[in-house]
Amino acid sequence: MKVSRRTEPTTAERARSILAAASSLTVTTEGGRNKLVDAHTVQSSGLLTLDEPRASHWRSDLAQASRGELAADLEFTDVAPIAVRRRVRARLTLRGHLAARGPAGSWQFRPFRGALALGGDITRIDPEELAAAKPDPLAPYEADLLAHLDAARTDTATRLAALLPAGLLLGVTRIRPVRLDRYGLVLRLEHTRGGTDARLPFSAPVSHCGQVRRELRALLARAAAPGRPGRRLRACS
């Protein structure tokens, strides 16, 4: 029996990649909201370590907490590094507890519930699945890779669109690369109003930038081959 190959990240993998790549987040407690920038790290267990912001009420709130922990919501926004319409790709919300740990000003966040919003869909995430998921190996390099693909001199995205079903290209005014992960490349097909995303899967998941270049060359070769129809692709969120 033929086993189907995964062509896109799971919800937990996407959420774990957002955690790994995000430089900022918003923390909401009973005392208010705080924006943190370059002030969090993610442990392999799924726990997060946060640096306490100066203007927070965490210490005073903790003094009134009955269990020595603060209920808190952490919000992460995944923004496309390419300037496109509908630039927000996903929103990740984690609900859990904050507790003071280790050095002064260091706090640990333990999630007990998560949700990932993609387009109009919201998917719940189990904390154990989030902890077990691995961040995408391309996450640290995605912005640079997409910027190169989006450069006008390469026209790579437009050439790759030849692999898409003709029906998806009707009314398209511009094609931009909007997401890249180990499983493939997502193109944004812009219309006069709105747009559609379509995924071009790699032949196999990649683990480093050299393999990305190999997979892109293979996709470009397929796109340029005369009389070879592209693989049928479905729209993605």
Secondary structure, DSSP 8 states (H G I E B T S, - for coil): -------S--HHHHHHHHHHH-SEEEEEETTEEEEEES-EEE-TTS-EEEE--TT--HHHHHHH-SSS-EEEEEEEEEE-SS--SS-EEEEEEEEEEEEE-SSTTEEEEEEEEEEEEETTEEEEE-HHHHHHS---TTGGGHHHHHHHHH-TTT-HHHHHGGGS-GGGGTT--EEEEEEEETTEEEEEEE-SS-EEEEEEE-SS---SHHHHHHHHHHHHHHHHSTT-------EE-
